[in-house]
């Protein structure tokens, strides 16, 4: 149990048997009445985001979520196998939990896995990753100045839009939250 005055970003709350992660919070004292805490909560399993307001100094249940750095090893058909970098235990995480993060996972990449009571909840990747372009249409002379984009397939199979001057085999930086091209990586 914790007071609503102790709410912080990233904290996981247990409300009505469901786990909710605090995305944003604000203490608010209106001119009349009691102080309140406004929050944006994200459901850990479904990803749904809701606004919720708590009375100041009321009690909420907090969930004990363990965040561990784990190294991605391989996909075995039934799930993604990760190794805890501190004790070398291997954990298989379901495809549904990994979700869209699969488009940015490379073998031996380290990610943060959130675990609650032995069950993996979600995966946190770095803000950006560097991936090779496996296929894109060739650019034409003069394409460098126009600022247009073309589709490119990355080594994980993910398709993104890249500038016209990018060629096959180049390494690009990609934002893992939006899937946007961020730039070329100098080799």
Biotite code that builds the C-alpha atoms (Angstrom):
import biotite.structure as struc

atoms = struc.array([
    struc.Atom([0.000, 0.000, 0.000], chain_id="A", res_id=1, res_name="UNK", atom_name="CA", element="C"),
    struc.Atom([1.167, 3.489, -0.809], chain_id="A", res_id=2, res_name="UNK", atom_name="CA", element="C"),
    struc.Atom([-0.299, 6.947, -0.567], chain_id="A", res_id=3, res_name="UNK", atom_name="CA", element="C"),
    struc.Atom([-1.377, 8.692, -3.773], chain_id="A", res_id=4, res_name="UNK", atom_name="CA", element="C"),
    struc.Atom([1.114, 11.425, -2.826], chain_id="A", res_id=5, res_name="UNK", atom_name="CA", element="C"),
    struc.Atom([3.889, 8.848, -3.431], chain_id="A", res_id=6, res_name="UNK", atom_name="CA", element="C"),
    struc.Atom([2.868, 8.149, -7.061], chain_id="A", res_id=7, res_name="UNK", atom_name="CA", element="C"),
    struc.Atom([5.738, 8.492, -9.547], chain_id="A", res_id=8, res_name="UNK", atom_name="CA", element="C"),
    struc.Atom([6.178, 7.812, -13.281], chain_id="A", res_id=9, res_name="UNK", atom_name="CA", element="C"),
    struc.Atom([6.913, 4.155, -13.985], chain_id="A", res_id=10, res_name="UNK", atom_name="CA", element="C"),
    struc.Atom([5.284, 2.955, -10.755], chain_id="A", res_id=11, res_name="UNK", atom_name="CA", element="C"),
    struc.Atom([2.969, -0.056, -11.234], chain_id="A", res_id=12, res_name="UNK", atom_name="CA", element="C"),
    struc.Atom([-0.369, 0.006, -9.408], chain_id="A", res_id=13, res_name="UNK", atom_name="CA", element="C"),
    struc.Atom([-2.683, -2.937, -8.727], chain_id="A", res_id=14, res_name="UNK", atom_name="CA", element="C"),
    struc.Atom([-6.227, -1.613, -9.268], chain_id="A", res_id=15, res_name="UNK", atom_name="CA", element="C"),
    struc.Atom([-9.140, -4.069, -9.183], chain_id="A", res_id=16, res_name="UNK", atom_name="CA", element="C"),
    struc.Atom([-6.841, -7.014, -9.939], chain_id="A", res_id=17, res_name="UNK", atom_name="CA", element="C"),
    struc.Atom([-5.256, -5.402, -13.005], chain_id="A", res_id=18, res_name="UNK", atom_name="CA", element="C"),
    struc.Atom([-1.767, -3.932, -13.284], chain_id="A", res_id=19, res_name="UNK", atom_name="CA", element="C"),
    struc.Atom([-1.492, -0.299, -14.423], chain_id="A", res_id=20, res_name="UNK", atom_name="CA", element="C"),
    struc.Atom([1.750, 1.585, -15.063], chain_id="A", res_id=21, res_name="UNK", atom_name="CA", element="C"),
    struc.Atom([1.826, 5.323, -14.269], chain_id="A", res_id=22, res_name="UNK", atom_name="CA", element="C"),
    struc.Atom([2.671, 7.211, -17.471], chain_id="A", res_id=23, res_name="UNK", atom_name="CA", element="C"),
    struc.Atom([2.026, 10.727, -16.139], chain_id="A", res_id=24, res_name="UNK", atom_name="CA", element="C"),
    struc.Atom([0.866, 12.266, -12.880], chain_id="A", res_id=25, res_name="UNK", atom_name="CA", element="C"),
    struc.Atom([0.072, 15.720, -11.505], chain_id="A", res_id=26, res_name="UNK", atom_name="CA", element="C"),
    struc.Atom([-0.809, 16.934, -8.026], chain_id="A", res_id=27, res_name="UNK", atom_name="CA", element="C"),
    struc.Atom([-3.674, 19.401, -8.317], chain_id="A", res_id=28, res_name="UNK", atom_name="CA", element="C"),
    struc.Atom([-5.111, 21.714, -5.649], chain_id="A", res_id=29, res_name="UNK", atom_name="CA", element="C"),
    struc.Atom([-8.282, 23.411, -6.894], chain_id="A", res_id=30, res_name="UNK", atom_name="CA", element="C"),
    struc.Atom([-9.479, 26.669, -5.342], chain_id="A", res_id=31, res_name="UNK", atom_name="CA", element="C"),
    struc.Atom([-12.239, 24.832, -3.506], chain_id="A", res_id=32, res_name="UNK", atom_name="CA", element="C"),
    struc.Atom([-12.203, 21.291, -2.215], chain_id="A", res_id=33, res_name="UNK", atom_name="CA", element="C"),
    struc.Atom([-9.535, 18.755, -1.495], chain_id="A", res_id=34, res_name="UNK", atom_name="CA", element="C"),
    struc.Atom([-6.305, 18.200, -3.387], chain_id="A", res_id=35, res_name="UNK", atom_name="CA", element="C"),
    struc.Atom([-6.308, 15.425, -5.999], chain_id="A", res_id=36, res_name="UNK", atom_name="CA", element="C"),
    struc.Atom([-3.748, 13.498, -8.005], chain_id="A", res_id=37, res_name="UNK", atom_name="CA", element="C"),
    struc.Atom([-4.485, 13.237, -11.738], chain_id="A", res_id=38, res_name="UNK", atom_name="CA", element="C"),
    struc.Atom([-2.850, 10.334, -13.564], chain_id="A", res_id=39, res_name="UNK", atom_name="CA", element="C"),
    struc.Atom([-2.577, 8.692, -16.960], chain_id="A", res_id=40, res_name="UNK", atom_name="CA", element="C"),
    struc.Atom([-2.392, 4.941, -16.457], chain_id="A", res_id=41, res_name="UNK", atom_name="CA", element="C"),
    struc.Atom([-1.392, 2.307, -19.024], chain_id="A", res_id=42, res_name="UNK", atom_name="CA", element="C"),
    struc.Atom([-2.700, -1.230, -18.659], chain_id="A", res_id=43, res_name="UNK", atom_name="CA", element="C"),
    struc.Atom([0.381, -3.435, -18.563], chain_id="A", res_id=44, res_name="UNK", atom_name="CA", element="C"),
    struc.Atom([-1.186, -6.353, -20.442], chain_id="A", res_id=45, res_name="UNK", atom_name="CA", element="C"),
    struc.Atom([-3.454, -4.658, -22.998], chain_id="A", res_id=46, res_name="UNK", atom_name="CA", element="C"),
    struc.Atom([-1.662, -1.307, -23.471], chain_id="A", res_id=47, res_name="UNK", atom_name="CA", element="C"),
    struc.Atom([-4.904, 0.650, -22.969], chain_id="A", res_id=48, res_name="UNK", atom_name="CA", element="C"),
    struc.Atom([-4.367, 4.159, -21.549], chain_id="A", res_id=49, res_name="UNK", atom_name="CA", element="C"),
    struc.Atom([-6.917, 5.764, -19.198], chain_id="A", res_id=50, res_name="UNK", atom_name="CA", element="C"),
    struc.Atom([-7.124, 8.948, -17.125], chain_id="A", res_id=51, res_name="UNK", atom_name="CA", element="C"),
    struc.Atom([-7.814, 8.418, -13.435], chain_id="A", res_id=52, res_name="UNK", atom_name="CA", element="C"),
    struc.Atom([-8.088, 10.904, -10.580], chain_id="A", res_id=53, res_name="UNK", atom_name="CA", element="C"),
    struc.Atom([-7.340, 9.943, -6.972], chain_id="A", res_id=54, res_name="UNK", atom_name="CA", element="C"),
    struc.Atom([-8.112, 11.879, -3.801], chain_id="A", res_id=55, res_name="UNK", atom_name="CA", element="C"),
    struc.Atom([-4.969, 13.146, -2.115], chain_id="A", res_id=56, res_name="UNK", atom_name="CA", element="C"),
    struc.Atom([-3.711, 10.966, 0.745], chain_id="A", res_id=57, res_name="UNK", atom_name="CA", element="C"),
    struc.Atom([-5.869, 7.976, -0.245], chain_id="A", res_id=58, res_name="UNK", atom_name="CA", element="C"),
    struc.Atom([-4.234, 4.539, -0.375], chain_id="A", res_id=59, res_name="UNK", atom_name="CA", element="C"),
    struc.Atom([-3.501, 2.511, -3.522], chain_id="A", res_id=60, res_name="UNK", atom_name="CA", element="C"),
    struc.Atom([-2.057, -0.979, -3.942], chain_id="A", res_id=61, res_name="UNK", atom_name="CA", element="C"),
    struc.Atom([1.356, -1.085, -5.589], chain_id="A", res_id=62, res_name="UNK", atom_name="CA", element="C"),
    struc.Atom([2.613, -4.104, -7.486], chain_id="A", res_id=63, res_name="UNK", atom_name="CA", element="C"),
    struc.Atom([6.133, -5.410, -7.034], chain_id="A", res_id=64, res_name="UNK", atom_name="CA", element="C"),
    struc.Atom([7.548, -5.402, -10.562], chain_id="A", res_id=65, res_name="UNK", atom_name="CA", element="C"),
    struc.Atom([11.121, -6.539, -11.048], chain_id="A", res_id=66, res_name="UNK", atom_name="CA", element="C"),
    struc.Atom([12.896, -4.974, -14.035], chain_id="A", res_id=67, res_name="UNK", atom_name="CA", element="C"),
    struc.Atom([15.864, -7.026, -15.229], chain_id="A", res_id=68, res_name="UNK", atom_name="CA", element="C"),
    struc.Atom([18.342, -6.578, -18.053], chain_id="A", res_id=69, res_name="UNK", atom_name="CA", element="C"),
    struc.Atom([18.120, -9.664, -20.238], chain_id="A", res_id=70, res_name="UNK", atom_name="CA", element="C"),
    struc.Atom([19.911, -10.666, -23.405], chain_id="A", res_id=71, res_name="UNK", atom_name="CA", element="C"),
    struc.Atom([17.833, -11.943, -26.341], chain_id="A", res_id=72, res_name="UNK", atom_name="CA", element="C"),
    struc.Atom([19.121, -15.331, -27.492], chain_id="A", res_id=73, res_name="UNK", atom_name="CA", element="C"),
    struc.Atom([16.747, -16.786, -30.114], chain_id="A", res_id=74, res_name="UNK", atom_name="CA", element="C"),
    struc.Atom([13.137, -17.476, -31.123], chain_id="A", res_id=75, res_name="UNK", atom_name="CA", element="C"),
    struc.Atom([12.238, -21.136, -30.630], chain_id="A", res_id=76, res_name="UNK", atom_name="CA", element="C"),
    struc.Atom([8.856, -21.167, -32.386], chain_id="A", res_id=77, res_name="UNK", atom_name="CA", element="C"),
    struc.Atom([6.800, -20.955, -29.199], chain_id="A", res_id=78, res_name="UNK", atom_name="CA", element="C"),
    struc.Atom([8.396, -17.807, -27.786], chain_id="A", res_id=79, res_name="UNK", atom_name="CA", element="C"),
    struc.Atom([11.450, -15.620, -27.438], chain_id="A", res_id=80, res_name="UNK", atom_name="CA", element="C"),
    struc.Atom([14.251, -16.933, -25.230], chain_id="A", res_id=81, res_name="UNK", atom_name="CA", element="C"),
    struc.Atom([16.053, -14.377, -23.052], chain_id="A", res_id=82, res_name="UNK", atom_name="CA", element="C"),
    struc.Atom([18.946, -14.864, -20.626], chain_id="A", res_id=83, res_name="UNK", atom_name="CA", element="C"),
    struc.Atom([19.155, -12.945, -17.359], chain_id="A", res_id=84, res_name="UNK", atom_name="CA", element="C"),
    struc.Atom([22.566, -11.235, -17.495], chain_id="A", res_id=85, res_name="UNK", atom_name="CA", element="C"),
    struc.Atom([23.022, -11.402, -13.704], chain_id="A", res_id=86, res_name="UNK", atom_name="CA", element="C"),
    struc.Atom([22.453, -15.122, -13.033], chain_id="A", res_id=87, res_name="UNK", atom_name="CA", element="C"),
    struc.Atom([22.317, -16.663, -16.560], chain_id="A", res_id=88, res_name="UNK", atom_name="CA", element="C"),
    struc.Atom([18.806, -18.093, -16.098], chain_id="A", res_id=89, res_name="UNK", atom_name="CA", element="C"),
    struc.Atom([16.886, -18.491, -19.344], chain_id="A", res_id=90, res_name="UNK", atom_name="CA", element="C"),
    struc.Atom([13.276, -17.339, -19.684], chain_id="A", res_id=91, res_name="UNK", atom_name="CA", element="C"),
    struc.Atom([10.905, -17.937, -22.606], chain_id="A", res_id=92, res_name="UNK", atom_name="CA", element="C"),
    struc.Atom([8.604, -14.987, -23.277], chain_id="A", res_id=93, res_name="UNK", atom_name="CA", element="C"),
    struc.Atom([5.400, -15.423, -25.302], chain_id="A", res_id=94, res_name="UNK", atom_name="CA", element="C"),
    struc.Atom([5.048, -13.763, -28.704], chain_id="A", res_id=95, res_name="UNK", atom_name="CA", element="C"),
    struc.Atom([2.099, -11.717, -27.401], chain_id="A", res_id=96, res_name="UNK", atom_name="CA", element="C"),
    struc.Atom([4.201, -10.195, -24.593], chain_id="A", res_id=97, res_name="UNK", atom_name="CA", element="C"),
    struc.Atom([7.050, -9.291, -26.969], chain_id="A", res_id=98, res_name="UNK", atom_name="CA", element="C"),
    struc.Atom([4.561, -7.781, -29.459], chain_id="A", res_id=99, res_name="UNK", atom_name="CA", element="C"),
    struc.Atom([5.959, -5.204, -31.889], chain_id="A", res_id=100, res_name="UNK", atom_name="CA", element="C"),
    struc.Atom([9.353, -5.248, -30.169], chain_id="A", res_id=101, res_name="UNK", atom_name="CA", element="C"),
    struc.Atom([10.140, -8.301, -32.322], chain_id="A", res_id=102, res_name="UNK", atom_name="CA", element="C"),
    struc.Atom([10.689, -5.956, -35.266], chain_id="A", res_id=103, res_name="UNK", atom_name="CA", element="C"),
    struc.Atom([13.731, -4.453, -33.517], chain_id="A", res_id=104, res_name="UNK", atom_name="CA", element="C"),
    struc.Atom([15.215, -7.477, -31.710], chain_id="A", res_id=105, res_name="UNK", atom_name="CA", element="C"),
    struc.Atom([18.565, -8.846, -32.774], chain_id="A", res_id=106, res_name="UNK", atom_name="CA", element="C"),
    struc.Atom([20.325, -11.822, -31.228], chain_id="A", res_id=107, res_name="UNK", atom_name="CA", element="C"),
    struc.Atom([22.543, -10.869, -28.262], chain_id="A", res_id=108, res_name="UNK", atom_name="CA", element="C"),
    struc.Atom([20.720, -7.531, -27.844], chain_id="A", res_id=109, res_name="UNK", atom_name="CA", element="C"),
    struc.Atom([20.022, -6.475, -24.254], chain_id="A", res_id=110, res_name="UNK", atom_name="CA", element="C"),
    struc.Atom([16.491, -5.388, -23.290], chain_id="A", res_id=111, res_name="UNK", atom_name="CA", element="C"),
    struc.Atom([14.763, -4.670, -19.987], chain_id="A", res_id=112, res_name="UNK", atom_name="CA", element="C"),
    struc.Atom([12.105, -7.236, -19.065], chain_id="A", res_id=113, res_name="UNK", atom_name="CA", element="C"),
    struc.Atom([9.488, -6.405, -16.423], chain_id="A", res_id=114, res_name="UNK", atom_name="CA", element="C"),
    struc.Atom([8.481, -9.429, -14.335], chain_id="A", res_id=115, res_name="UNK", atom_name="CA", element="C"),
    struc.Atom([5.636, -9.651, -11.799], chain_id="A", res_id=116, res_name="UNK", atom_name="CA", element="C"),
    struc.Atom([5.312, -12.807, -9.670], chain_id="A", res_id=117, res_name="UNK", atom_name="CA", element="C"),
    struc.Atom([7.376, -14.822, -12.171], chain_id="A", res_id=118, res_name="UNK", atom_name="CA", element="C"),
    struc.Atom([5.353, -13.710, -15.194], chain_id="A", res_id=119, res_name="UNK", atom_name="CA", element="C"),
    struc.Atom([6.975, -11.476, -17.845], chain_id="A", res_id=120, res_name="UNK", atom_name="CA", element="C"),
    struc.Atom([4.736, -8.435, -18.399], chain_id="A", res_id=121, res_name="UNK", atom_name="CA", element="C"),
    struc.Atom([6.417, -6.352, -21.072], chain_id="A", res_id=122, res_name="UNK", atom_name="CA", element="C"),
    struc.Atom([9.699, -5.565, -22.804], chain_id="A", res_id=123, res_name="UNK", atom_name="CA", element="C"),
    struc.Atom([11.507, -2.206, -22.826], chain_id="A", res_id=124, res_name="UNK", atom_name="CA", element="C"),
    struc.Atom([13.910, -1.703, -25.719], chain_id="A", res_id=125, res_name="UNK", atom_name="CA", element="C"),
    struc.Atom([16.476, 1.080, -26.077], chain_id="A", res_id=126, res_name="UNK", atom_name="CA", element="C"),
    struc.Atom([15.029, 4.244, -27.683], chain_id="A", res_id=127, res_name="UNK", atom_name="CA", element="C"),
    struc.Atom([16.825, 3.451, -30.954], chain_id="A", res_id=128, res_name="UNK", atom_name="CA", element="C"),
    struc.Atom([18.552, 0.491, -32.595], chain_id="A", res_id=129, res_name="UNK", atom_name="CA", element="C"),
    struc.Atom([20.927, 0.105, -35.519], chain_id="A", res_id=130, res_name="UNK", atom_name="CA", element="C"),
    struc.Atom([19.772, -2.310, -38.226], chain_id="A", res_id=131, res_name="UNK", atom_name="CA", element="C"),
    struc.Atom([21.018, -3.274, -41.692], chain_id="A", res_id=132, res_name="UNK", atom_name="CA", element="C"),
    struc.Atom([18.936, -2.563, -44.799], chain_id="A", res_id=133, res_name="UNK", atom_name="CA", element="C"),
    struc.Atom([18.517, -5.908, -46.595], chain_id="A", res_id=134, res_name="UNK", atom_name="CA", element="C"),
    struc.Atom([16.497, -4.634, -49.557], chain_id="A", res_id=135, res_name="UNK", atom_name="CA", element="C"),
    struc.Atom([15.462, -1.324, -51.038], chain_id="A", res_id=136, res_name="UNK", atom_name="CA", element="C"),
    struc.Atom([14.977, -0.103, -54.587], chain_id="A", res_id=137, res_name="UNK", atom_name="CA", element="C"),
    struc.Atom([18.062, 1.566, -56.036], chain_id="A", res_id=138, res_name="UNK", atom_name="CA", element="C"),
    struc.Atom([18.105, 5.366, -56.028], chain_id="A", res_id=139, res_name="UNK", atom_name="CA", element="C"),
    struc.Atom([18.611, 7.421, -59.159], chain_id="A", res_id=140, res_name="UNK", atom_name="CA", element="C"),
    struc.Atom([21.075, 10.237, -59.763], chain_id="A", res_id=141, res_name="UNK", atom_name="CA", element="C"),
    struc.Atom([19.582, 13.452, -58.400], chain_id="A", res_id=142, res_name="UNK", atom_name="CA", element="C"),
    struc.Atom([17.538, 11.734, -55.674], chain_id="A", res_id=143, res_name="UNK", atom_name="CA", element="C"),
    struc.Atom([19.754, 13.219, -52.994], chain_id="A", res_id=144, res_name="UNK", atom_name="CA", element="C"),
    struc.Atom([18.238, 16.676, -53.153], chain_id="A", res_id=145, res_name="UNK", atom_name="CA", element="C"),
    struc.Atom([14.518, 15.925, -53.277], chain_id="A", res_id=146, res_name="UNK", atom_name="CA", element="C"),
    struc.Atom([13.787, 14.735, -49.735], chain_id="A", res_id=147, res_name="UNK", atom_name="CA", element="C"),
    struc.Atom([11.452, 11.915, -50.800], chain_id="A", res_id=148, res_name="UNK", atom_name="CA", element="C"),
    struc.Atom([11.293, 8.497, -49.206], chain_id="A", res_id=149, res_name="UNK", atom_name="CA", element="C"),
    struc.Atom([11.076, 4.878, -50.324], chain_id="A", res_id=150, res_name="UNK", atom_name="CA", element="C"),
    struc.Atom([10.314, 1.595, -48.534], chain_id="A", res_id=151, res_name="UNK", atom_name="CA", element="C"),
    struc.Atom([13.213, -0.450, -47.176], chain_id="A", res_id=152, res_name="UNK", atom_name="CA", element="C"),
    struc.Atom([13.256, -3.894, -45.556], chain_id="A", res_id=153, res_name="UNK", atom_name="CA", element="C"),
    struc.Atom([15.459, -4.261, -42.478], chain_id="A", res_id=154, res_name="UNK", atom_name="CA", element="C"),
    struc.Atom([17.307, -7.383, -41.343], chain_id="A", res_id=155, res_name="UNK", atom_name="CA", element="C"),
    struc.Atom([14.484, -8.208, -38.892], chain_id="A", res_id=156, res_name="UNK", atom_name="CA", element="C"),
    struc.Atom([11.892, -8.122, -41.695], chain_id="A", res_id=157, res_name="UNK", atom_name="CA", element="C"),
    struc.Atom([10.408, -4.770, -40.618], chain_id="A", res_id=158, res_name="UNK", atom_name="CA", element="C"),
    struc.Atom([9.620, -2.324, -43.441], chain_id="A", res_id=159, res_name="UNK", atom_name="CA", element="C"),
    struc.Atom([10.224, 1.391, -42.892], chain_id="A", res_id=160, res_name="UNK", atom_name="CA", element="C"),
    struc.Atom([10.442, 4.527, -45.014], chain_id="A", res_id=161, res_name="UNK", atom_name="CA", element="C"),
    struc.Atom([13.995, 5.747, -45.701], chain_id="A", res_id=162, res_name="UNK", atom_name="CA", element="C"),
    struc.Atom([15.430, 8.617, -47.785], chain_id="A", res_id=163, res_name="UNK", atom_name="CA", element="C"),
    struc.Atom([16.026, 7.918, -51.463], chain_id="A", res_id=164, res_name="UNK", atom_name="CA", element="C"),
    struc.Atom([19.834, 7.847, -51.106], chain_id="A", res_id=165, res_name="UNK", atom_name="CA", element="C"),
    struc.Atom([19.897, 4.762, -48.825], chain_id="A", res_id=166, res_name="UNK", atom_name="CA", element="C"),
    struc.Atom([21.194, 1.611, -50.555], chain_id="A", res_id=167, res_name="UNK", atom_name="CA", element="C"),
    struc.Atom([21.206, -2.117, -49.764], chain_id="A", res_id=168, res_name="UNK", atom_name="CA", element="C"),
    struc.Atom([23.632, -3.138, -47.024], chain_id="A", res_id=169, res_name="UNK", atom_name="CA", element="C"),
    struc.Atom([23.691, 0.230, -45.260], chain_id="A", res_id=170, res_name="UNK", atom_name="CA", element="C"),
    struc.Atom([23.189, 0.411, -41.498], chain_id="A", res_id=171, res_name="UNK", atom_name="CA", element="C"),
    struc.Atom([20.455, 2.792, -40.332], chain_id="A", res_id=172, res_name="UNK", atom_name="CA", element="C"),
    struc.Atom([19.291, 4.019, -36.926], chain_id="A", res_id=173, res_name="UNK", atom_name="CA", element="C"),
    struc.Atom([15.596, 3.357, -36.208], chain_id="A", res_id=174, res_name="UNK", atom_name="CA", element="C"),
    struc.Atom([13.365, 4.712, -33.409], chain_id="A", res_id=175, res_name="UNK", atom_name="CA", element="C"),
    struc.Atom([11.888, 1.692, -31.566], chain_id="A", res_id=176, res_name="UNK", atom_name="CA", element="C"),
    struc.Atom([8.849, 3.629, -30.321], chain_id="A", res_id=177, res_name="UNK", atom_name="CA", element="C"),
    struc.Atom([7.625, 4.946, -33.686], chain_id="A", res_id=178, res_name="UNK", atom_name="CA", element="C"),
    struc.Atom([9.520, 2.913, -36.304], chain_id="A", res_id=179, res_name="UNK", atom_name="CA", element="C"),
    struc.Atom([10.877, 6.090, -37.907], chain_id="A", res_id=180, res_name="UNK", atom_name="CA", element="C"),
    struc.Atom([14.209, 6.370, -39.705], chain_id="A", res_id=181, res_name="UNK", atom_name="CA", element="C"),
    struc.Atom([16.613, 8.486, -37.602], chain_id="A", res_id=182, res_name="UNK", atom_name="CA", element="C"),
    struc.Atom([19.736, 8.501, -39.744], chain_id="A", res_id=183, res_name="UNK", atom_name="CA", element="C"),
    struc.Atom([22.595, 6.596, -41.291], chain_id="A", res_id=184, res_name="UNK", atom_name="CA", element="C"),
    struc.Atom([25.190, 4.935, -39.106], chain_id="A", res_id=185, res_name="UNK", atom_name="CA", element="C"),
    struc.Atom([28.781, 5.642, -40.096], chain_id="A", res_id=186, res_name="UNK", atom_name="CA", element="C"),
    struc.Atom([30.741, 2.421, -40.428], chain_id="A", res_id=187, res_name="UNK", atom_name="CA", element="C"),
])
